[in-house]
Amino acid sequence: MESPNLEFEYGDTDFTAELSELYSYTEEPEFSLNRDYFEEDFKNHVKGRRWMELSLEEQRVYVMRLLDALEVTDRDKRLKVARAILYLAQGVFDECDTEADVLYWSRHNVFLLYDMGIFTALLELLSMEIDNNQACSSAVRKPAISLADSTELRVLLSIMYLMVETIRVETEGDSPERKAAREAFKTELGSPLYNGEPFALLLFTMVTKFCSMNAPHFPMKKVLLLLWKTILFTLGGFEELQEMKVRMREQLNLSPLPEDSIKVVRQMRAASPPASAMELIEQQQQQKRGRRSRRPLVKQDSLDTYNERDPFKNDDARDEEDDPEDVDSGIEGEVDPLDRDVIIQPPPPPPLRPPTERVSFPRGLPWAPKVRCQSESPLLIGQGEEEVEETPAEILYLGMLPSLSQYVIALLKLLLAAAPTSKAKTDSINILADVLPEEMPITVLQSMKLGIDVNRHKEIIVKAISALLLLLLKHFKLNHIYQFEYVAQHLVFANCIPLILKFFNQNIMSYISAKNSICALDFPHCVVHEMPELTAESLEAGDSNQFCWRNLFSCINLLRILNKITKWKHSRTMMLVVFKSAPILKRALKVKQAMMQLYVLKLLKIQTKYLGRQWRKSNMKTMSAIYQKVRHRLNDDWAYGNDIDARPWDFQAEECALRECIEKFNTRRYDKNQNSDFTPVDNCLQSVLGQRVDLPEDFHYSYEMWLEREVFSQPIQWEGLLQAQ
């Protein structure tokens, strides 16, 4: 059965769904726990009234009281206060009648919490929990870690996530005060205000500490979600990136961009997917049944007919044709009609029409073609010392630079552990610490619920990591090409290419249409409506959605990452060939979604010249789709393999040359202790004479002799000095 067209709009975020993805289904009992702690404290201080009935000033007074209570030394009391704050950030749902009310009050309370300085207090508590060596050593010794081991961290991270994501999303009704708060919070998160580092660096530290097995109780899903949203907030999303590109090109007096890539992709139509092996066999059998005993000569007008049906022409020109094979078969092993043992009948002559009706204007290709000069290479050096603008991306790169390799390896380890194709190994990291309950399920229903929760948990981790890596690559590339190349090379060295291919080496349609969600347990639905009785049948049926938004989003992100790290890199393109990526990528074309197909076709295009003539001959439908949907480089001989780039060479030398240039860039720009030609020289006489010089211990014994020999006995030619000046 052919898959239907997927009505999917790619974007930075899916706010309502991601609000529920913050919580595991095993955390559901904690919603009422948060409410109980809040109401217990609230009734003691504000008697006979509800939160919504308080004035703004009264609400501020109460939040200030909670802020003071966070500083108590008793750990249990501090946790209760944090849960009360989390209930406020969750929208005081017990006083709400609808999900819209919950979202409204959550937004109101989050801006209030930020205004009162709650985020800074939470950051101090988070730092304490990260440095809690007792909790770390206890978790390392435990044979099995559960949800209870990460309680404090989960509460803190949940509040911080709600604050970052709620303030990040702009709405039409935002007041000037809220807009000012958003800009202040954005600047605060992106600046090195937290121990001299941006907030994202603290979260990266949590990731590496978890992956080194030193803190197995860290709730990694919440950490990754918060890290992704922090990067998204401080650096900007896809629309902001496009605006930054336009501004930067204007500043550098470059020609404007020919189009907005996201807008172009949104207007593209999905192509028919390649046929399966069974479909090819059926087609061959149909061809055998249609054979004639004698093959007649083909007339010239039949050749003209075939030329008009050139597979490289736009699909729109064939929309009204009657031949189903040409219109929508998408069969990969299609042979040339001249090689078939069937008669090609010329089509009947078209009816006579007025000249105005015969004129047709094809829609044309979606992208403006470009020409890439051979000199366009990332191996070019900037000469001399440069002025570096302190952008959020620059500050983040500078903070990540000393441990960038560790961050990349840790993220890819987590991605591997969360991939559905990965097998459970005893030595692999356990990413389920914040989803497994203290007591394991004993009934079939509980087991099914936990199984859905675990699969959903892994999907959310893949989503966060893929979006995070893509954002880092895009922003660093815009900030400086060598920053992008440094991150990309670390990804390649950490086996990112085979990892992504392994991810796609599955039934990708099953992954995209997975039903790993229980709508009745999603927040805020579960706290507003009465809980229906869950049955095995209802859990197995899943939701009614055509596809899973987060899984399709993750697939597109991973394809975009693979494109970015392989584009114009022949050594990495050969890795795609060596790992036999072509059949894996072709199976991904089964997903009828234009954006996903575009990035699959891009990956196939860059390696067609290495796949051989026979592959290109037997995959003409794919070649046609590449021609129609991927941008044309007018001097790129991708379709024939005659280019010099297709010849073998020492690919290792290419990576080594790139790495040498990156190291020179990092040394010149960030190594402040270097002894290089770019070190400024102090030529001020007073400054030089005022410097403290370390002298040997016995200097004062021979000082007078040195003065007599080197100064007084040497004639000074004052006239010569004056002339030299």
N, C-alpha and C positions, 0 to 999 in steps of 0.2 A: 504494500500500500504506500502510495506517495504521500509524503508529509505535507501538511497544509502550510500556507504562508503564515508566518508568525508576525502578529501585530506588536512589534517590540520597538520602543523608542529608547535609544541609548542615551544615558545622561550621567551626571556625577553621582546622583543619589536617588534613593527611593524612600523618602523620609518616613512615611507611615509604616512600611514594611520593616525598615531598619530599626524603628523604635521597638518593635517586638523581637527583632533578632538579637537585641542586646541581652535578653534573658533566655536562659534555657528553660525547658518545660519542667525540669526538676526544681527550679527556683520558684515555682508558682506558690507554694505555701508561704514564702517569705513576703509576699505582697501584704497579706493580712497581718503578718508580724510587724512590718513597718508601720502600718496603720495603728496597731494596738499601742506601740511605743509612743507614737506621736500623740494619740488621744489621751493616754495616761498622763503625759507631761503637760499637754495643752489644758486639760480640765483642772489641773492643779493651779494654773496661773491665770487662765481666762475662763472663769466659771460661767456656765449657762449660755455660752455663745459658740458659734461655729467660725471656722477660719474665714469663710466667705463674707461673714457679717462684720468683720473687723475693718476699720479704716486703714489706709495705707500706712499711716504713722504707727498705728497699733501693731500692724504686721511687722514693721521694721523693729519695733521694740522687742517683740517676741523672738525674731530672728537673732537680734543682738544677744538675747539671753541664751539661745542655743549656741551661739558662737563662743560665749564665755564658758559654757559647759563642755565644749570640745577640748578644753585645755586641762581637764582633770586627769590625774595620774591613773585612776582606776580604769583598767582596760575594758571591763564589761560595761561600766557606765558610759564610757566614751563611745562604745559600739551602739548603745541604745540611742544616744544623741544623734549619731550618724544615721541611724535608721529613720529617726524622725525627720531629719533633713532630706533624706532620700524620698520619704513620703511626700514632702512638699514639692520636690522636683518632679515627682510622678504625677502631680496634679490633684492632690487631695481627692482621690477618686471616690471615696466613700460619700462625699457630698455632691457628686455629679450624677446626672441622669443619663447623659449620652457620652459617646466617645469624643465628640466635638468639644464638650464641656471640659473633659479631662485634658485635651490638648491646649485649650485656652488657658486653664488655670496652671498647667505645667509651664507654659510660656511666661505667664505673669510672675509665677514664683521664682523661676530661674533667673530672670532679670533682677528680681529683688535680692536673691541670694548673691548674685555677682556684685551688685551695688554695695552689699554689706560686707564684702571681703571674704566670703565663704571659700572661694576657690583657693586663695592663698593658704588658708588654714588647712584645707584638705591636702594641699601639696606637702605641707610639713608632715602631716600624718602619714601620707603615702611614702615619703622618704624614710620615715621611721620604720614602716613595715618592710620596706625593701632591705633596710640594713638590720633587720631583726634576725641575727644569727641563730638565736635559739629556735625560732620557728623554722628556719631553713634546715638546720641540722636535724630537728625532729622529723621534718618531712622526708629528708633523705633516708633516715633509718626506717621509716614506715614501709611495710610490705605492700600496702594498697592505700592510695590517696583518694579522698572523696571530696564532695562539695563542702564539707564542714571545715576542711583544712584551709580554705581560702576565704572564709566569711568576711573578715575585716577588709581584705583587699577588694573583694567583689563589691562591697557596699561603697567604698571610696571611689572605685573606678566607675561604678554606675552613675554616681552623682556627677562626677567630672565629665563623663561622656554626655549626659543629658545637658549639662551646661554648655559644653563646646558645640554640640550639634544644634541645640535650640537657638543659641545666639548666632551661630553661623548662618542659619537659614533666614533670609530676609523675606518679610511679608509686606503686603501693600499698606496695612494699617499701622505700621511701626511709627512711633513718635520720634521727633528729633532726638530726644534723650536716649531712646533705644538704639538709634543709628550711631550716636556718639559712643554709647557703651560697646557696640559691636566693633567699631574701629579701635577703641582702646584695648579691648580684649584681644583682638587680632594682633595688634602691635605687641602686647604683653606676651602672648604665646610665642611669637616669632623672634623676640629679642632675647639676648643672653642674660635674662634677669634671674634665672634660677641657678644659683651657684656658678654663674658665669657661662651657662649653657642654655640654649632654648629648651622648652618643655619636652619637645620630641626626643631629645637626647636621653632624658631620664627614662622614657618608655623604651627606647632602643636598648638601654642598659638592662632593663627588665627582660627583654627578649633574649639577649645573649646570656644572661645569668640563668635563665630557664633552660636554654638549649645546652648549656654546659653541665646540666644535671645538678647544679648547686642550689636551685630553688624550684623543685618539681611541683610545688603547691601553687605557683603563680597562675592566676586565671588567664591563660594566654589569649582566649578569644576576646575578652574584654580589653586586654592590653592592645591587641592588634587593631580592634575597632577604634579605640581611642587614638591610637597612633595615626591611623589612616585619616580620621576626621580632623586631627590636629594639623597634619600636613595639608589637607584639603582646605582648611580654614586659613592657615597662615600664608601658603603659597598661591592658592587660587585653583579653581577647577578648570574644565576644558574651555568654557566661554571666556574666563579671565585670561587663559593662555592665548587664545586667539586675539583678544584685545591687546595684550602685551606684545605679540608679534607685530601687529599693525603699528603700534607706537614705536617700537624699536626700529622697524624699517623706515619709518618717517625720520627718526633721529639720524639714521645712517645714510639718508638720502638714497634709499633703494626704491626700486619700483614696487608699487603696492601688490599685495597678494592677488592672484587671479580669481580665487574663490575661497569660500569658507568650507573646509573639508567636511565638517560635521553636517552642514546644511546640504551639501551635495549628496552625501551618503544617505541622508534621510529621504531624499527624493528618488533614490535608486530602487529598482524592482529586483526581487530575488529571481535567480535563474533556476531552471529545472535541474534537479540534482543528477549526478551520473547514475547510470543503471547498475543494478547489482549483477552478480554472476548468473543468477537464475534467469534474470530478464534477458541477458545476452544469449543464453542457451535457447530460450524460447524464440528469440528473434532469428537465430540461425536456423532453427527448425522451420519457422515460417518461410524463410528464404528458400530452403530446400523444397518445400511443398510448392512453391511458386516457380520453380525452375522449368524452363522449356528445353525440349530436346536439341534445339539448334539455336545458336546465338546469332541474331541478325546483325547486320552492320548498323551502326548508330549514325543517324543523319546529322548534318551540321546544325540544324535547328535544335536538336536534342542537346548538343554540346552547348549551344547558347543558353538553353534552358538551365543546364547545370551551372553555367557560369553566373547566371542571374541569382541562383541559389547559393552563392558563395557563403561558406560558413563564417567568413570573417565579416559579413555584413550585419547591419543592425537588425535585431529581432523585430523591430517595429515594421520593417518593410515586408515581413512575412506574416503579419498578424491575420490577414484575411485569406491566406492560402488554405486549401483544403487538405493538403498532405499532412496527416498527423505526425508522421515521422520527422519531418523537417520542423514542425511547429514546436513540439513539446516532448520529444522522446528523450533527449539528453543522453543518448546511448554513447558510451565511451569507445567501444570497439567498432564503431561504424566504419565500414570500408567504402572505398570510392565507388560511386555508382557505375563507373566504367568497368570495374572489376567484377560486378555481379553478373550472374547468368540469368538476368531478367530483362524484359523489354522496357525501355524507358519511353513512355508515350509522351509525345509533345502535348502541352496543355492546349485546350481549345482556344481559338483566337478571342481576345477580349472584345466585348461589345463596343461598338462605336460610341464615343462620348464627346461632348463638346471639349474643345481644347482646354478650357479653364478647369474642367474636372479631372483631366488627365495629369495635370501638374501636381506633383506631391513633393513635400519638403520633409525629408527625414529629420528626426530629432537631433541626431548627431551624438558625439561622444560626451560623457559627463565631465571629463577633465580637460583643461587646457593643456596641450602638449608642451613639453619642455625639451631643451637641449642641455645635456650635461657635458661640460668641457672636461678633458682629461686632467686638467690642472686642479680640478675641484677635489681636494684631498684634505683629510683632517690632520695630515702630517706636517702642515705648515706651522712655523713658530712665529708670535708677537715679539718685536725686538725692544730691548730696554725695559725699564721699569714703567709700570702702568698704574693709573689711578683706578682703584677697585671700588665700585659702588657697593655700599653695605645694604644690599637687598636681602629680603628674608631667605632666598635661596642661597645666597653667598654665605650668610651667617650659618645656615644649616650645614652646608658643605664643609665649612671650616671646622664645625664641631664634629662632624662625622668622620673627617679625614683620618685621624689617628687609628680608628678602629673600624674603618669602612669594610674591610675584608671580613671581619667577624660578624658585622651586621648582615651582610649579604649571605654568608654561609648559614647563619641562624634562620633567616627568613626562608631560604630554600629548604632547609631541614624541615621546617614547619609545613611548608607547601608539600613536600614529599610525604610527610606523615598524614596529611589531610587528603591526599589524592585518593580517589576511589580505586585506582589500579594498584595501590601499594598493598603489599602483604604485611600482616602483623608480624613483627619480629621482636625477639626478647630484648635486643639491644637498641631498639628505636625509642625515640622520646615519646612520652605519654602525654598526648594533648587532651585527654579526656578528664583531667583532674577536676575541672569545674563543671562537669555535667553528670558524673556518676554519683548517685545518692549514697548515703551512709549504709543503708540496708538494701541489698540487691533485690530485684523483683522476684516474686514467688508465684505470680499468676501469669497466664498467657497474655492477658490484657496489659499488665504492667511491663512485661517483656517487649511487647509490640511498641508500647509508648516509649520505652527507653531506646529501642532500636531506631525509631524515627528521630528521637532527640539527638542521638549520637550522629546519625547521618546528616541531620540539619546542622549540627555543630561543626562538622567537618566542612560542609559547603560554605558556611559563613566565614570560616578561617581562610579558605581558598579565595573567596570574594575579597576579603580585606587585604590579603597579601598581594593579589594580582593588581588591585586598584592602587595600592601603595607604591609598588615597584614602577608601575606605569607613570604615576605622577612624578616620582623622583627623576625618572629618565627624561620626561618631557621638560620639566622645569630646569634641570641641570643643563640640558641641551640648549635651552634658550638663554641661560645665564652665561655659560661658556662651554664651547664644544668639548674641551678636554675634561671638564667635570663629567659630562655625559659619557665620554669614552672611558673614563676611569671606572665608573660604576658598571658600564656595559662589559668591560673586560673582566671585572671581578665576577660578574654573572656568568660569563663564558667559562672562566677558569673553575667556577664552582659547579659546572655541569648543568647549567640552566637549560641549554638547548635539548639534550636528551631527556631532561626531566619534563619539559613541556610536551615533547613528543610522546613520552610515556603517558602523560595525562590524557592526550587525545587518542591514544591507542586503546579505546574502549568503544562501547556502543554509545556514541555521543548523543544520539537522539534520546536514548533512555535517560542519560544524565540530564539533558535539558528539560525533559518532561517529567522529572522525578517529583513525587508527591510527598516529600519529607516535611510535612507541616500539618499541624492540627489547629485549624482556624479558631476553634472554641477556646484554645489555651493561649492564643496570641494576645499580647498586651496592646491596647487597653481594653480589648473586647472582653477578656476574662474577668476584669474587675468591675465592669459595668453591668453585664448581662448575667443572668443565672446560668450556672454551668449545666449543660445537658448531660445526659448519661452517655458516657463513651462506651462503645462496643467494638468488638474486633472487626465487625463489618464496616463500621464508619471510619475506623482508623485505616483499614486497608483501602477503602475507596479514595481517601485523600480529598483534596479540594477539587473544584471544577475548573481551575485555570488551564489554559491551553499549554502553557509552559511555565517553568520556574524562572522568574525574573533574575534572581541572583545567579543562577547557574549559567544562563545565557550571557549575562553581564561578565561573569568570570571568564568564560570561554573567549569572548571578544577581547578582553584585557590581555589574556595570555597570548593570543595571536598577535596582538599589537606589540607586546614586549618582544616576541620572537622576531617580528619584522624589524623592530628598531635595532636589535643587537646584531642582525645579519645583513642589513641593507648596506650595499657597496663594500662588503667585506668578503672577499673571495674565499678566504680560509674558512670562514664560518658557513658560507654557502655550501662548501664542500662537506662540512659536517652534516648539513641537512641531507646531502646525497648519501654519505656514508651510513647514516642512521636510517636510510630507506624511508624518508619522511613522505615521499610522494603518495604512496597508497594510503597512508594514515591521513594525510591532508585531504585527499580526494574523498575519503569517507565522510570527512567533516562537511563536505559540500551537500550532504543529504539534508542539512538544516537549511530550510528555505527562509533565510533571513539575509537581507542584502548586505548589511555591514559585516556580518561574520563571513559571508562568502567572499567579499572584497578582500579581506586580509588573508584568507586562505589562498585566493588566486594570486595575490602579491607574492606569497611564499613559493607558490609553484612557478611563477614567472621567473624569479631570480635563479632558479636551478634548471630550467628547461634546457639550456644550452649544454648542461653537463649530463643530461639523462639519455642522450642519444637520439638518432633519427627515428628509430623504430618506435620509441615511446611517443615522440611527437606525432608520428603518423597514426598511431592507434588511439590517440587522445585528442582528436581534432575538436571535439565539442568543448573540452576544457580550454584548448588554445583559443577557440572562438570566444569563449566567455572572458578569457584574459584580455583579448583584444577589445572587447566591448566595455569592460568595467574598470580596467586598471589604466592609470595614466600612461601616455605614450612618451617615451624618450626617443626623439627622432633619430638619434645616432646610436641607439642601443639595438644590437642585432640579436635580441633574445630569442626570436622564433626560429633561428636557423643554426645557431651554434658555430658560425664562421668567425666569431670574434676572437681576438688574441687572448682575451680573458679566459677562454675555455681551455687553453693549453695548460698542462701541469707545470707547477713550479714549487719552490720551497715555501709552503704556506706558513711554516713556523717563523720564517724571517719576517713576514708581514706583521705578525703579532708582536715580535720582538722590537721591530722598528717603532710600532705604535706605542708600545710600553715605554721605550726610551724617551719618546717625545712627551708622554704624560708625566714621567718622573722629572724631566727637566722643567715642565710647567709647574708642578707642585713645589719643586725645590725653589725655583725662582720667585714664586708668588707667596709661598707660605712658610718657607724655612727662614726664620728670622736670625738664626745663628750661623748662616752660611758665610763662607769666605769666597765671594765671587766678584766678578767685575761690576755687578750692580750694587755692591755695598757702598753707601754714600761716604764720602771723605770729609772729615772735619778739618777745614782749613782756616778756622778762626784762631788767632794767636792767643787771645785770652783764654779761650776754652781749652786749647791744647796745654798751655802752661798751668792751667788750674787742675788738670787731671792728676789723680793720685797714682804714683808709680811705685810698684813694689821693688825695693832695693835690697841687695844682699846684706847680711848681718854685719859684715866687716867693712861696709862701705865708709862709715864715718872715720875709720882709722886712716884710710888712704885718700880721704876727700880732698885735703889740701894739696897733696901731690898731684892728684888728677886735675885740680883746678889750675895749678901752675903749668902743667904740661899741655893741657888741652885748650886753655883759654888765654892765660896771660902771656905765654911764650909764643902764641900764634899771631902773626901780623894780620890786621884786618884792613882790607882795602875798601875804605868807605866810599870813595868815588865810584868804584866798580859796582858797589851795591846800589848806589843811587841811579847809575845809568841803567842797571838791569830793571829797576822799577819803572 
